[in-house]
Amino acid sequence: MPHNSEANIATADALTLLLHNQHAISAAIEEVTKWLSENGVGNVAANAVSALETLDTNAQRISDAIMQLRQL
């Protein structure tokens, strides 16, 4: 079955945009986490750090998928 390279490129481009959004969300959560930590809300900050870890894990997987699509 032949690969549809145009579809792969479009999918990779869309995933790239989603990944950029994910990085922006991560940066915002980092800023909020810093503020929470500095203002004595450590337990909430710890929850935010967990969310950041999930974003990082998923960002790596999205990056891997983008690379695979671009190589097809």
Buried (B, 14 or more C-beta within 10 A) or exposed (E): EEEEEEEBEEBBEEBBEBBEEBEEEBEEBBEBBEEBBEEEBEEBBEEBBEBBEEBEEEBEEBEEBBEEBBEE
